[in-house]
Amino acid sequence: MPKASNNAYSSYSPELYDVVREALYRIGDIDYQHQSDLCEVDRALSDEELKSYIKQRILAAHQKQRQPYVDLLTTLRSDQQC
């Protein structure tokens, strides 16, 4: 029986792994900060209308900050599939 490849990604460069790892690390940091900010708003404010407004602003900032890393990963993935 033929031996299967140990790693389907073994032909990818170490530099690619570094870029992907760094992008995922940044996304994780951004997501953690976003969740922390939302929790702080919940704890600090009682006015639901103000709380909702601030949460919307936090979400918009989160998406804007996170999107370049998501785009990078999407581009890297599509480049590797060619």
Summary of the structure (lengths in Angstrom):
residues: 82
radius of gyration: 19.1
end to end distance: 29.4
largest distance: 66.8
contacts: 165
relative contact order: 0.12
helix: 79%
strand: 0%
